[in-house]
Amino acid sequence: MRYDAVPWVSEIEVMMKTRSITALVLLTILVMTNAGSHISAQTKRKTGPPKYAVAANTVLRLRLNDPLTSKKAKVGDQFRSTVVDPVYAKGIQVIPAGSIVTGHITHVVRASRKSNAGSLNVAFTAVHLPNDKTYALNGSLAQSGSADNEGEVKGKSSKKRNAAFIAGGAVVGGLINGVAGAGIGAGAGIGAALLGKGKEAEVKSGTEYNMIINRSLLLPEYKSAD
């Protein structure tokens, strides 16, 4: 029997072909939609919010949270400091006041003879923002202009790295083999007087000082968690 002689056979073939084409079209649309969503998601992950460069040599004003002393400190000990003044990049706030900078002790000299006062050298590795975001950084203690007898570092900061806390809380630049030397850098008069007393370097909680960023870092605009 010839199938073309039976009308319903042709109708069935047409319906099957139509369904196959429809299914193929729907499958193609589904694949393209998923691919588009994947590409869109990848694009969003790659772009993200814009970031702004905080240049190397930028100086941050910090306030010490944890007291330090050369009598007990060990290399590797961590300490925290609070950012006093907000940091801006291209007019955009990227590090607000109240952020916490984490540092650690890199070198300790304990007071011994009267001619040898204690000193502490430190480095800074991270900043934790109030919105719970944490970013790595590379920072050093910056040489400061002067310090009072209460250990508060004051004055206009230079951009000199490799400074150290010495007896009395002063910051002296130009370490010699990791040891603060009298007569070196700003605040040398204070350093020279204290070095003759053989005191430990003790920096009180609440002491303000300067940190200098060694390498530029990219940060997004700060936005609160709310």
SVG drawing of the C-alpha trace seen along z (x, -y; Angstrom):
<svg xmlns="http://www.w3.org/2000/svg" viewBox="-6 -70 83 72">
<polyline fill="none" stroke="black" stroke-width="0.4" points="0.0,0.0 1.2,-3.5 1.4,-5.8 0.7,-8.8 -2.6,-7.3 -3.5,-7.6 -4.0,-11.3 -3.6,-10.8 -0.1,-9.3 1.1,-12.6 -0.5,-14.7 1.3,-12.6 4.7,-13.1 4.1,-16.9 3.2,-17.1 6.3,-15.1 8.6,-17.3 6.9,-20.5 7.4,-19.3 11.1,-18.4 11.8,-21.8 10.0,-23.5 12.0,-21.5 15.2,-22.3 14.4,-26.1 13.5,-26.0 16.7,-24.1 18.7,-26.7 17.1,-29.6 17.7,-27.9 21.4,-27.4 21.8,-30.9 20.0,-32.4 22.2,-30.4 25.4,-31.4 24.3,-35.0 23.6,-34.8 27.0,-33.2 28.8,-35.9 26.9,-38.6 27.8,-37.2 31.5,-36.9 31.4,-40.6 30.0,-41.7 32.6,-39.8 35.4,-41.3 34.2,-44.9 32.8,-45.2 32.9,-48.7 35.5,-51.1 38.8,-51.2 40.9,-54.2 44.7,-54.3 46.2,-55.4 49.7,-56.4 52.9,-55.1 54.3,-57.6 50.8,-58.5 51.0,-59.2 48.2,-58.0 47.7,-59.4 47.2,-56.5 46.4,-56.2 47.9,-53.3 45.4,-50.9 47.7,-48.4 50.6,-49.7 54.1,-48.6 57.2,-48.1 60.7,-46.9 60.9,-45.2 58.3,-42.5 57.8,-42.7 58.8,-39.9 59.4,-39.9 56.1,-38.9 53.8,-40.4 50.8,-42.1 49.3,-45.4 46.4,-47.6 46.0,-51.2 43.0,-53.4 43.0,-55.6 42.6,-59.2 42.0,-61.1 40.1,-59.6 42.1,-58.9 40.8,-60.1 41.8,-59.1 40.7,-61.4 38.3,-63.0 36.7,-59.7 36.9,-58.4 38.5,-55.0 39.6,-54.6 37.4,-56.3 38.5,-57.5 38.0,-54.6 39.4,-52.0 41.9,-49.6 45.4,-49.1 47.2,-45.9 51.0,-46.0 53.6,-43.7 57.0,-44.0 59.9,-43.4 62.9,-44.2 63.3,-44.7 66.3,-46.2 65.9,-45.9 67.5,-48.4 70.8,-47.2 73.6,-49.5 73.0,-53.1 74.2,-53.9 71.7,-51.5 68.1,-52.4 65.3,-50.2 63.8,-50.5 61.1,-48.9 60.8,-48.7 57.4,-47.8 55.7,-47.1 52.0,-47.3 50.2,-44.7 46.4,-45.3 43.6,-47.8 40.1,-46.7 37.3,-49.1 34.2,-49.7 32.1,-47.9 34.0,-44.7 36.1,-44.8 39.9,-44.0 42.6,-45.0 46.3,-44.1 48.8,-47.0 52.6,-47.5 53.4,-50.3 56.2,-51.5 56.5,-53.8 57.2,-57.3 59.7,-59.7 58.0,-62.5 58.9,-66.0 58.9,-65.9 57.5,-64.2 56.5,-65.4 57.5,-64.0 54.2,-62.0 55.2,-60.0 52.8,-61.7 54.4,-62.0 53.7,-65.4 54.7,-67.7 54.8,-67.6 55.8,-64.2 58.6,-63.6 58.3,-60.7 61.2,-58.8 60.8,-55.1 62.6,-52.7 61.9,-54.8 61.6,-53.2 59.9,-53.9 62.6,-54.6 62.6,-55.3 60.0,-58.0 57.8,-57.1 59.7,-59.3 60.2,-58.2 63.7,-58.4 64.6,-57.8 67.6,-56.2 68.1,-53.0 71.6,-51.5 71.3,-47.7 67.8,-48.0 69.0,-50.1 67.9,-53.7 71.0,-56.0 71.3,-59.3 71.6,-62.4 69.9,-60.8 66.8,-62.4 64.2,-64.7 63.7,-64.4 67.3,-63.5 67.7,-65.9 65.0,-64.0 66.5,-60.7 70.0,-61.6 68.8,-62.6 66.8,-59.5 69.4,-57.1 71.8,-58.1 69.3,-56.9 69.0,-53.3 65.2,-53.3 62.9,-50.8 60.9,-52.0 57.4,-52.3 54.6,-53.7 51.4,-54.3 47.9,-53.4 46.5,-56.6 49.8,-57.8 49.4,-59.3 52.0,-58.7 52.4,-58.5 52.5,-55.5 53.7,-55.7 52.4,-53.4 55.3,-51.8 53.3,-50.5 50.3,-51.9 47.0,-50.1 43.7,-50.0 40.5,-50.4 36.9,-50.9 34.9,-53.9 34.0,-53.3 30.4,-52.5 29.0,-51.6 27.5,-48.2 24.1,-49.8"/>
</svg>
